[in-house]
């Protein structure tokens, strides 16, 4: 069980690592989110809002999710937590951080926040 103070510190660490992307990648990510092509999921990963997204957007989602999973595994190992716990906490943080008008996956469907 993760304590509240650990969870708060952990959330900050996950956000820093997860969203500490290169400027170019962050710009592409922001653009794809603003365009409604991708969104945040409660499992801590990005998802395709539209199945027919361009190949470069699909590649971006795959690249970001691969990097996120690597960071989540590092955090889980350092904190003696499970990957599932890290993913859940990161997902909660990402959903909260998502800008209004961008998509989140909620109750089995994509909705605008």
N, C-alpha and C positions, 0 to 999 in steps of 0.2 A: 504494500500500500504506500502510495506517495503522499507525504505530508503537504499541507497547504504552503508553507514557506518554501519547501523544496520545489513544489509545483510552480510557484511564482518565479523563482530564480531559473528554474528549468525552462519555463516558457520564454523568458527573455533570451536565454542562451539559444534556444531553438530558433527563435525569430531572427536573431543576429546571424546565425549560421545559415539558415534556410534562405533568408532574403538578402544575404550578402553576396549577391550575384554581380558579375561584371556590369559596368554601366551599359554597354551595348546590349547585353542579354536582358537587362532589366527594362530597357527601353522597348525592346521587342515584346517582352512579356507584358508590360503595361499596355502597349498598343493592342496586343491580341486580346487582353482582358477587356479593354475599352470597346473593342469591336464586337464583343460578345461571342468570340470564337472559343475561348477557354475560360474555365472558372476553377475555384477552389473546392476541394472535397473535404469532408470531415475526417478522412483518413490521413490528412497531411500531404496529399498529392494533388497535382493539377489534373483536370479532366477536359476532354473535348466536349464543348457544349453542342457543337454541330458536327455530325459525322463526316461531312464532306469538306472539312477544313483543308486549307492548302497544305501541301507536303511540308513546307518549311515550318508551319505552325505545329504540325504533328511531330516533327523532329525536335522542335523547341520543347514541347511538352515532355517528350521522352528524355531529352537531355536534362532538363530541370528535375524531373522525377528521379532520374538516376543519381544525380548529385544530392538530392534531398535524402534519398534512401541511404547513401553512403554516410551522410552526416548523422542521420537518425541512428544508424548502427554504431557509429563512433560514440555518440552520446549515451546510448543504451549500455554499451560496454563500460564506459567511464563511470556511469552512475549506477551500475548494477541494476538496471531496469530492463524491462522487456521492450522489444522493438514495437510491439503493439501499444504499449503505454506511451512511448515517445511519439509514435504516429498520431495517436489520439490527442495528445496535448498540443502537438504542432498543428493538427487540424483545427482544434478549437481556436487556437491563436490566429490561424490564417483566416478563418471564417469571420472572426471579430474584426480583423484588420482589413478585410475586403471593403473596398469603397462602394458607396451607394451607386446603384446602376450597374454594377458588375455582377456576374453570376456566381452563385454558390449551389452546391448540390445538397438538397434538403428534402427529406422524406421521399427519397427515390426519384426526384426530378430536379431539373435545373430551374432555379428561380432567380430573379433579379433581387438584389439586396436593396 
